[in-house]
Amino acid sequence: MTYADVKDGVWNLWNQPIDGGPPKAMTNFTSDQIFSFGWSTDGKRLAIARGTVTNDVLLVSNLPGKVVKSITP
């Protein structure tokens, strides 16, 4: 079984043997998060979508061309 786990804000993939042995790290990323992953139908290839999440908020007045306040979390 393959699963994603996060430690200190960094996501990595782990493989847990069905027979109950210890989990083994499949990736060793040092930043970002894993959004999704999936095995190919033949079980030989693994696709991973990963990156960072950025949020910006912008408050605009009703006057054209006037920015009232920009907020970045």
Distance bins in CASP14 RR format, pairs under 12 A and 6 or more apart:
PFRMAT RR
TARGET T0000
AUTHOR 0000-0000-0000
RMODE 2
METHOD distances of the structure
MODEL  1
1 13 0 0 0 0 0 1 0 0 0 0 0
1 14 0 0 0 0 1 0 0 0 0 0 0
1 15 1 0 0 1 0 0 0 0 0 0 0
1 16 1 0 1 0 0 0 0 0 0 0 0
1 17 0 0 0 0 1 0 0 0 0 0 0
1 18 1 0 0 1 0 0 0 0 0 0 0
1 19 0 0 0 0 0 1 0 0 0 0 0
1 20 0 0 0 0 1 0 0 0 0 0 0
1 21 0 0 0 0 0 1 0 0 0 0 0
1 23 0 0 0 0 1 0 0 0 0 0 0
1 24 0 0 0 0 0 1 0 0 0 0 0
1 26 0 0 0 0 0 1 0 0 0 0 0
1 39 0 0 0 0 0 1 0 0 0 0 0
2 12 0 0 0 0 0 1 0 0 0 0 0
2 13 1 0 1 0 0 0 0 0 0 0 0
2 14 1 0 0 1 0 0 0 0 0 0 0
2 15 1 0 1 0 0 0 0 0 0 0 0
2 16 1 0 0 1 0 0 0 0 0 0 0
2 17 0 0 0 0 0 1 0 0 0 0 0
2 18 0 0 0 0 0 1 0 0 0 0 0
2 23 0 0 0 0 1 0 0 0 0 0 0
2 24 0 0 0 0 0 1 0 0 0 0 0
2 25 0 0 0 0 0 1 0 0 0 0 0
2 26 1 0 0 1 0 0 0 0 0 0 0
2 27 0 0 0 0 0 1 0 0 0 0 0
2 34 0 0 0 0 0 1 0 0 0 0 0
2 36 0 0 0 0 0 1 0 0 0 0 0
2 37 1 0 0 1 0 0 0 0 0 0 0
2 38 1 0 0 1 0 0 0 0 0 0 0
2 39 1 0 0 1 0 0 0 0 0 0 0
2 43 0 0 0 0 0 1 0 0 0 0 0
2 46 1 0 0 1 0 0 0 0 0 0 0
2 47 0 0 0 0 0 1 0 0 0 0 0
2 48 0 0 0 0 0 1 0 0 0 0 0
3 11 0 0 0 0 0 1 0 0 0 0 0
3 12 0 0 0 0 1 0 0 0 0 0 0
3 13 1 0 0 1 0 0 0 0 0 0 0
3 14 1 0 1 0 0 0 0 0 0 0 0
3 15 0 0 0 0 1 0 0 0 0 0 0
3 16 1 0 0 1 0 0 0 0 0 0 0
3 23 0 0 0 0 1 0 0 0 0 0 0
3 24 0 0 0 0 0 1 0 0 0 0 0
3 25 0 0 0 0 0 1 0 0 0 0 0
3 26 0 0 0 0 1 0 0 0 0 0 0
3 27 0 0 0 0 0 1 0 0 0 0 0
3 34 0 0 0 0 0 1 0 0 0 0 0
3 37 0 0 0 0 1 0 0 0 0 0 0
3 38 0 0 0 0 0 1 0 0 0 0 0
4 10 0 0 0 0 0 1 0 0 0 0 0
4 11 1 0 1 0 0 0 0 0 0 0 0
4 12 1 0 0 1 0 0 0 0 0 0 0
4 13 1 0 1 0 0 0 0 0 0 0 0
4 14 1 0 0 1 0 0 0 0 0 0 0
4 15 0 0 0 0 0 1 0 0 0 0 0
4 16 0 0 0 0 0 1 0 0 0 0 0
4 23 0 0 0 0 0 1 0 0 0 0 0
4 25 0 0 0 0 0 1 0 0 0 0 0
4 26 0 0 0 0 1 0 0 0 0 0 0
4 27 0 0 0 0 1 0 0 0 0 0 0
4 29 0 0 0 0 0 1 0 0 0 0 0
4 32 0 0 0 0 0 1 0 0 0 0 0
4 33 0 0 0 0 1 0 0 0 0 0 0
4 34 1 0 1 0 0 0 0 0 0 0 0
4 35 0 0 0 0 1 0 0 0 0 0 0
4 36 0 0 0 0 1 0 0 0 0 0 0
4 37 1 0 0 1 0 0 0 0 0 0 0
4 38 0 0 0 0 0 1 0 0 0 0 0
4 46 0 0 0 0 0 1 0 0 0 0 0
4 48 0 0 0 0 1 0 0 0 0 0 0
4 49 0 0 0 0 0 1 0 0 0 0 0
4 50 0 0 0 0 1 0 0 0 0 0 0
5 11 1 0 0 1 0 0 0 0 0 0 0
5 12 1 0 0 1 0 0 0 0 0 0 0
5 13 1 0 0 1 0 0 0 0 0 0 0
5 14 1 0 1 0 0 0 0 0 0 0 0
5 15 0 0 0 0 0 1 0 0 0 0 0
5 16 0 0 0 0 0 1 0 0 0 0 0
5 23 0 0 0 0 1 0 0 0 0 0 0
5 25 0 0 0 0 1 0 0 0 0 0 0
5 26 0 0 0 0 0 1 0 0 0 0 0
5 27 0 0 0 0 0 1 0 0 0 0 0
5 29 0 0 0 0 0 1 0 0 0 0 0
5 33 0 0 0 0 0 1 0 0 0 0 0
5 34 0 0 0 0 1 0 0 0 0 0 0
5 37 0 0 0 0 0 1 0 0 0 0 0
6 12 1 0 0 1 0 0 0 0 0 0 0
6 13 0 0 0 0 0 1 0 0 0 0 0
6 14 0 0 0 0 0 1 0 0 0 0 0
6 29 0 0 0 0 0 1 0 0 0 0 0
6 31 0 0 0 0 0 1 0 0 0 0 0
6 32 0 0 0 0 0 1 0 0 0 0 0
6 33 1 0 0 1 0 0 0 0 0 0 0
6 34 0 0 0 0 1 0 0 0 0 0 0
6 50 0 0 0 0 0 1 0 0 0 0 0
7 14 0 0 0 0 0 1 0 0 0 0 0
7 25 0 0 0 0 0 1 0 0 0 0 0
7 28 0 0 0 0 0 1 0 0 0 0 0
7 29 0 0 0 0 0 1 0 0 0 0 0
7 30 0 0 0 0 0 1 0 0 0 0 0
7 33 0 0 0 0 0 1 0 0 0 0 0
8 29 0 0 0 0 0 1 0 0 0 0 0
8 30 0 0 0 0 1 0 0 0 0 0 0
8 31 0 0 0 0 0 1 0 0 0 0 0
8 33 0 0 0 0 0 1 0 0 0 0 0
9 29 0 0 0 0 0 1 0 0 0 0 0
9 30 0 0 0 0 0 1 0 0 0 0 0
9 31 0 0 0 0 1 0 0 0 0 0 0
9 32 0 0 0 0 1 0 0 0 0 0 0
9 33 1 0 0 1 0 0 0 0 0 0 0
9 34 0 0 0 0 0 1 0 0 0 0 0
9 52 0 0 0 0 0 1 0 0 0 0 0
9 53 0 0 0 0 0 1 0 0 0 0 0
10 25 0 0 0 0 0 1 0 0 0 0 0
10 27 0 0 0 0 1 0 0 0 0 0 0
10 28 0 0 0 0 1 0 0 0 0 0 0
10 29 1 0 1 0 0 0 0 0 0 0 0
10 30 1 0 0 1 0 0 0 0 0 0 0
10 31 1 0 0 1 0 0 0 0 0 0 0
10 32 1 0 0 1 0 0 0 0 0 0 0
10 33 1 0 0 1 0 0 0 0 0 0 0
10 34 0 0 0 0 1 0 0 0 0 0 0
10 50 0 0 0 0 0 1 0 0 0 0 0
10 51 0 0 0 0 0 1 0 0 0 0 0
10 52 0 0 0 0 0 1 0 0 0 0 0
11 25 0 0 0 0 0 1 0 0 0 0 0
11 26 0 0 0 0 0 1 0 0 0 0 0
11 27 0 0 0 0 1 0 0 0 0 0 0
11 28 0 0 0 0 0 1 0 0 0 0 0
11 29 1 0 0 1 0 0 0 0 0 0 0
11 30 0 0 0 0 0 1 0 0 0 0 0
11 31 0 0 0 0 1 0 0 0 0 0 0
11 32 1 0 0 1 0 0 0 0 0 0 0
11 33 1 0 1 0 0 0 0 0 0 0 0
11 34 1 0 1 0 0 0 0 0 0 0 0
11 35 0 0 0 0 1 0 0 0 0 0 0
11 36 0 0 0 0 0 1 0 0 0 0 0
11 37 0 0 0 0 1 0 0 0 0 0 0
11 48 0 0 0 0 1 0 0 0 0 0 0
11 49 0 0 0 0 0 1 0 0 0 0 0
11 50 1 0 0 1 0 0 0 0 0 0 0
11 51 0 0 0 0 1 0 0 0 0 0 0
11 52 0 0 0 0 0 1 0 0 0 0 0
11 53 0 0 0 0 0 1 0 0 0 0 0
12 23 0 0 0 0 0 1 0 0 0 0 0
12 24 0 0 0 0 0 1 0 0 0 0 0
12 25 1 0 0 1 0 0 0 0 0 0 0
12 26 1 0 0 1 0 0 0 0 0 0 0
12 27 1 0 1 0 0 0 0 0 0 0 0
12 28 1 0 0 1 0 0 0 0 0 0 0
12 29 1 0 1 0 0 0 0 0 0 0 0
12 30 0 0 0 0 1 0 0 0 0 0 0
12 31 0 0 0 0 0 1 0 0 0 0 0
12 32 0 0 0 0 0 1 0 0 0 0 0
12 33 0 0 0 0 1 0 0 0 0 0 0
12 34 1 0 0 1 0 0 0 0 0 0 0
12 37 0 0 0 0 0 1 0 0 0 0 0
12 48 0 0 0 0 0 1 0 0 0 0 0
12 50 0 0 0 0 1 0 0 0 0 0 0
13 23 0 0 0 0 0 1 0 0 0 0 0
13 24 0 0 0 0 1 0 0 0 0 0 0
13 25 1 0 0 1 0 0 0 0 0 0 0
13 26 1 0 1 0 0 0 0 0 0 0 0
13 27 1 0 1 0 0 0 0 0 0 0 0
13 28 0 0 0 0 1 0 0 0 0 0 0
13 29 0 0 0 0 1 0 0 0 0 0 0
13 33 0 0 0 0 0 1 0 0 0 0 0
13 34 1 0 0 1 0 0 0 0 0 0 0
13 36 0 0 0 0 0 1 0 0 0 0 0
13 37 1 0 0 1 0 0 0 0 0 0 0
13 38 0 0 0 0 1 0 0 0 0 0 0
13 39 0 0 0 0 0 1 0 0 0 0 0
13 46 1 0 0 1 0 0 0 0 0 0 0
13 47 0 0 0 0 0 1 0 0 0 0 0
13 48 1 0 0 1 0 0 0 0 0 0 0
13 49 0 0 0 0 0 1 0 0 0 0 0
13 50 0 0 0 0 1 0 0 0 0 0 0
14 21 0 0 0 0 0 1 0 0 0 0 0
14 22 0 0 0 0 1 0 0 0 0 0 0
14 23 1 0 1 0 0 0 0 0 0 0 0
14 24 1 0 0 1 0 0 0 0 0 0 0
14 25 1 0 1 0 0 0 0 0 0 0 0
14 26 1 0 0 1 0 0 0 0 0 0 0
14 27 0 0 0 0 1 0 0 0 0 0 0
14 28 0 0 0 0 0 1 0 0 0 0 0
14 29 0 0 0 0 0 1 0 0 0 0 0
14 34 0 0 0 0 0 1 0 0 0 0 0
14 37 0 0 0 0 0 1 0 0 0 0 0
15 21 0 0 0 0 0 1 0 0 0 0 0
15 22 0 0 0 0 0 1 0 0 0 0 0
15 23 1 0 0 1 0 0 0 0 0 0 0
15 24 1 0 1 0 0 0 0 0 0 0 0
15 25 0 0 0 0 1 0 0 0 0 0 0
15 26 1 0 1 0 0 0 0 0 0 0 0
15 27 0 0 0 0 0 1 0 0 0 0 0
15 37 0 0 0 0 0 1 0 0 0 0 0
15 39 0 0 0 0 0 1 0 0 0 0 0
15 43 0 0 0 0 0 1 0 0 0 0 0
15 46 0 0 0 0 1 0 0 0 0 0 0
16 22 0 0 0 0 1 0 0 0 0 0 0
16 23 1 0 1 0 0 0 0 0 0 0 0
16 24 0 0 0 0 1 0 0 0 0 0 0
16 25 0 0 0 0 0 1 0 0 0 0 0
16 26 0 0 0 0 0 1 0 0 0 0 0
17 23 1 0 0 1 0 0 0 0 0 0 0
17 24 1 0 0 1 0 0 0 0 0 0 0
26 34 0 0 0 0 0 1 0 0 0 0 0
26 37 0 0 0 0 1 0 0 0 0 0 0
26 38 0 0 0 0 0 1 0 0 0 0 0
26 39 0 0 0 0 0 1 0 0 0 0 0
26 46 1 0 0 1 0 0 0 0 0 0 0
26 48 0 0 0 0 1 0 0 0 0 0 0
27 33 0 0 0 0 0 1 0 0 0 0 0
27 34 0 0 0 0 1 0 0 0 0 0 0
27 37 0 0 0 0 1 0 0 0 0 0 0
27 46 0 0 0 0 1 0 0 0 0 0 0
27 48 1 0 0 1 0 0 0 0 0 0 0
27 50 0 0 0 0 1 0 0 0 0 0 0
29 37 0 0 0 0 0 1 0 0 0 0 0
29 48 0 0 0 0 1 0 0 0 0 0 0
29 50 1 0 0 1 0 0 0 0 0 0 0
29 51 0 0 0 0 1 0 0 0 0 0 0
29 52 0 0 0 0 0 1 0 0 0 0 0
30 50 0 0 0 0 0 1 0 0 0 0 0
31 50 0 0 0 0 1 0 0 0 0 0 0
31 51 0 0 0 0 1 0 0 0 0 0 0
31 52 1 0 0 1 0 0 0 0 0 0 0
32 48 0 0 0 0 0 1 0 0 0 0 0
32 49 0 0 0 0 0 1 0 0 0 0 0
32 50 1 0 1 0 0 0 0 0 0 0 0
32 51 1 0 1 0 0 0 0 0 0 0 0
32 52 1 0 1 0 0 0 0 0 0 0 0
32 53 0 0 0 0 1 0 0 0 0 0 0
32 54 0 0 0 0 0 1 0 0 0 0 0
33 48 0 0 0 0 0 1 0 0 0 0 0
33 49 0 0 0 0 1 0 0 0 0 0 0
33 50 1 0 0 1 0 0 0 0 0 0 0
33 51 1 0 0 1 0 0 0 0 0 0 0
33 52 1 0 0 1 0 0 0 0 0 0 0
33 53 1 0 0 1 0 0 0 0 0 0 0
33 54 0 0 0 0 0 1 0 0 0 0 0
34 46 0 0 0 0 0 1 0 0 0 0 0
34 47 0 0 0 0 0 1 0 0 0 0 0
34 48 1 0 0 1 0 0 0 0 0 0 0
34 49 1 0 0 1 0 0 0 0 0 0 0
34 50 1 0 1 0 0 0 0 0 0 0 0
34 51 0 0 0 0 1 0 0 0 0 0 0
34 52 0 0 0 0 0 1 0 0 0 0 0
34 53 0 0 0 0 0 1 0 0 0 0 0
35 47 0 0 0 0 0 1 0 0 0 0 0
35 48 0 0 0 0 1 0 0 0 0 0 0
35 49 1 0 1 0 0 0 0 0 0 0 0
35 50 1 0 0 1 0 0 0 0 0 0 0
35 51 1 0 0 1 0 0 0 0 0 0 0
35 52 0 0 0 0 0 1 0 0 0 0 0
35 53 0 0 0 0 1 0 0 0 0 0 0
36 46 0 0 0 0 0 1 0 0 0 0 0
36 47 0 0 0 0 1 0 0 0 0 0 0
36 48 1 0 0 1 0 0 0 0 0 0 0
36 49 1 0 1 0 0 0 0 0 0 0 0
36 50 0 0 0 0 1 0 0 0 0 0 0
36 51 0 0 0 0 0 1 0 0 0 0 0
37 45 0 0 0 0 0 1 0 0 0 0 0
37 46 1 0 0 1 0 0 0 0 0 0 0
37 47 1 0 0 1 0 0 0 0 0 0 0
37 48 1 0 1 0 0 0 0 0 0 0 0
37 49 1 0 0 1 0 0 0 0 0 0 0
37 50 0 0 0 0 1 0 0 0 0 0 0
38 45 0 0 0 0 1 0 0 0 0 0 0
38 46 1 0 0 1 0 0 0 0 0 0 0
38 47 1 0 1 0 0 0 0 0 0 0 0
38 48 1 0 0 1 0 0 0 0 0 0 0
38 49 0 0 0 0 1 0 0 0 0 0 0
39 45 1 0 0 1 0 0 0 0 0 0 0
39 46 1 0 1 0 0 0 0 0 0 0 0
39 47 0 0 0 0 1 0 0 0 0 0 0
39 48 0 0 0 0 0 1 0 0 0 0 0
40 46 1 0 0 1 0 0 0 0 0 0 0
40 47 1 0 0 1 0 0 0 0 0 0 0
41 47 0 0 0 0 0 1 0 0 0 0 0
53 73 0 0 0 0 0 1 0 0 0 0 0
54 72 0 0 0 0 1 0 0 0 0 0 0
54 73 0 0 0 0 1 0 0 0 0 0 0
55 71 0 0 0 0 1 0 0 0 0 0 0
55 72 0 0 0 0 1 0 0 0 0 0 0
55 73 1 0 1 0 0 0 0 0 0 0 0
56 70 1 0 0 1 0 0 0 0 0 0 0
56 71 1 0 0 1 0 0 0 0 0 0 0
56 72 1 0 1 0 0 0 0 0 0 0 0
56 73 1 0 0 1 0 0 0 0 0 0 0
57 67 0 0 0 0 0 1 0 0 0 0 0
57 68 0 0 0 0 0 1 0 0 0 0 0
57 69 0 0 0 0 1 0 0 0 0 0 0
57 70 1 0 0 1 0 0 0 0 0 0 0
57 71 1 0 1 0 0 0 0 0 0 0 0
57 72 1 0 0 1 0 0 0 0 0 0 0
57 73 1 0 0 1 0 0 0 0 0 0 0
58 66 0 0 0 0 0 1 0 0 0 0 0
58 67 1 0 0 1 0 0 0 0 0 0 0
58 68 0 0 0 0 1 0 0 0 0 0 0
58 69 0 0 0 0 1 0 0 0 0 0 0
58 70 1 0 1 0 0 0 0 0 0 0 0
58 71 1 0 0 1 0 0 0 0 0 0 0
58 72 0 0 0 0 1 0 0 0 0 0 0
59 66 0 0 0 0 0 1 0 0 0 0 0
59 67 1 0 0 1 0 0 0 0 0 0 0
59 68 1 0 1 0 0 0 0 0 0 0 0
59 69 1 0 1 0 0 0 0 0 0 0 0
59 70 1 0 0 1 0 0 0 0 0 0 0
59 71 1 0 0 1 0 0 0 0 0 0 0
59 72 0 0 0 0 0 1 0 0 0 0 0
60 66 1 0 0 1 0 0 0 0 0 0 0
60 67 1 0 0 1 0 0 0 0 0 0 0
60 68 1 0 0 1 0 0 0 0 0 0 0
60 69 0 0 0 0 1 0 0 0 0 0 0
60 70 0 0 0 0 1 0 0 0 0 0 0
60 71 0 0 0 0 0 1 0 0 0 0 0
61 67 1 0 0 1 0 0 0 0 0 0 0
61 68 1 0 1 0 0 0 0 0 0 0 0
61 69 0 0 0 0 1 0 0 0 0 0 0
62 68 0 0 0 0 1 0 0 0 0 0 0
END
